[in-house]
Amino acid sequence: MGLVSYDERYWGGGFGTEALRMWTTYLFSRTDALRLDFATYSGNPGMITPGRRLGFVEEGRFRRARRWSGGVHDAVVYGALREEWDQMNH
């Protein structure tokens, strides 16, 4: 799962956090998934910060795994368990 916001005017305004909250809630309510996760790179605060705010936990890291914009970054995976999500959001 993940989000994409190409328009920089919407970055940093909380839209990503709200969208991730809504998407996660929707997926847990409409599926029998036990967990949800997303993968990104360590240089992407636009995805990492909303995930952390909502209680997603870093579950994996592959060091120096991605080249992006002239740099080398770790690949990271964040996850949320259904029971954790339900407890935090009810």
Buried (B, 14 or more C-beta within 10 A) or exposed (E): EEBEBEEEEEEEEEBBBEBBBEBBBEBBEEEEBEEBBBBBBBBEEBBBEBBBEBBBEEEEEBEEEBEEEEEEBBBBBBBBBBEBBEEEEE
